[in-house]
Amino acid sequence: MAISVNEHELLSAFIDGELQGGELDIVLNLLATNPEARKRLNRYQFGSDVLHEHYVVNPDLDLAQDLANTLAAESTYSATDTKEKVTAQIIPLKQNFWKQATGLALAASISAVAVVGVMNNSQYQAEIPLADAGNNNIQQVASAGGQRWTVGEPEVAEQLNTYLVDHNEYAGSNGAFSYARVVSHGYE
Amino acid sequence: MSVDQELVQRVQAGDKKAFDLLILKYQQRIVHVITGFVHDPVEALDVAQEAFIKAYRAIPRFRGDSAFYTWLYRIAINTAKNHLTARARRAPLLDVDIEDATYAYEAAALKDFDTPESNLVRDELEQAIHKVIASLPEDTATAIRLREFEGMSYEEISVVMECPIGTVRSRIFRAREAIEAKVEEMMGAE
């Protein structure tokens, strides 16, 4: 089947990667339906390859024809094959999202604990007269009300409250707990 | 988007014919490259076929980070190297003396694609094509030279030659027709 001069010109432009618009469809259709076009394209490409000195001396080499049966047996791809690949690339981002979300949630929880602690501490400070601020005695602690150990045995209660007083300080300086404070009342 | 990228996308979307076009475009280069490793022409063609099949199977994962030919070239080189490794490991079919086997292996490896006869054909072909280009009208010869030797795009050539892109396209096509006629004359039609 003869092909027109314009079609020849299209084949030449394909060799140079200079097709425009829908011309690639025309070339693909031409090659699928016209053996003469296929042969002509092969020869144009061969001439170009000779000028670049990367060729084997066989202008009618057609590996595509030789591989036709093998490729026919191969699976045909679809757009989803490529989309699956893209989805797989997102997985690390999701993992990163959960990591960040967990970190933010932890930070928010710790902030809430810190705020509650500060508020409680403020209540306690407000009830201590300024002049007596340095004089922590049982009376002042008692006025804090409900924020100390109350167990049956006074000795045990005293030991527990002493322990809490000893730990009435910022709980470490590293990591998230640097913002937390253990607040308690008792002898000091 | 380049024509190669468009063809790759079409293959990824299920158009097998688009892969045919990529094979036709790069088969000579790929066989030539593989011949540098596998000196037997028949083996080189087999390895080239294997490389193209591997490329087809891997094409859904081709993201276009590099040019298609660069990617294909890497596959071809790896396939050729794997072929050589497999061939070296392959046990001889007959119980032969180790020295004979070594000699036979080296002799096969030395059976070069570039025989004096094929070299002569190559030289004659290249000279003939250069002569054809030299005999073309000046505008046509310049257009094909700028395209093939300088790697210019049609647009760049149109600027250099101060003519429309369509004219550049026609001139290059006419040059290709002349080259094709010479190849036909020298190599004959199948």
Interface residues (C-beta under 8 A of the other chain):
Chain A: H8 E9 S12 A13 F14 I15 D16 G17 E18 L19 L24 V27 L28 L31 A32 R38 R40 L41 N42 R43 Y44 Q45 F46 G47 S48 D49 V50 L51 H52 E53 H54 Y55 V56 V57 P59 D60 L61 D62 L63 A64 D66 L67 A68 T70 L71 A72 E74 T76 Y77 S78 A79 D81 T82 K85
Chain B: S2 V3 D4 E6 L7 V11 Q12 A13 G14 D15 K16 K17 A18 F19 D20 L21 I23 L24 K25 Q27 Q28 R29 V31 H32 V33 T35 P41 A44 L45 A48 Q49 F52 I53 Y56 R57 I59 P60 R61 R63 F113 S118 V121 R122 L125 E126 I129 R147 E148 F149 S153 Y154 R169 S170 I172 F173 R176 E177 I179 E180 V183 E184 M187 A189 E190
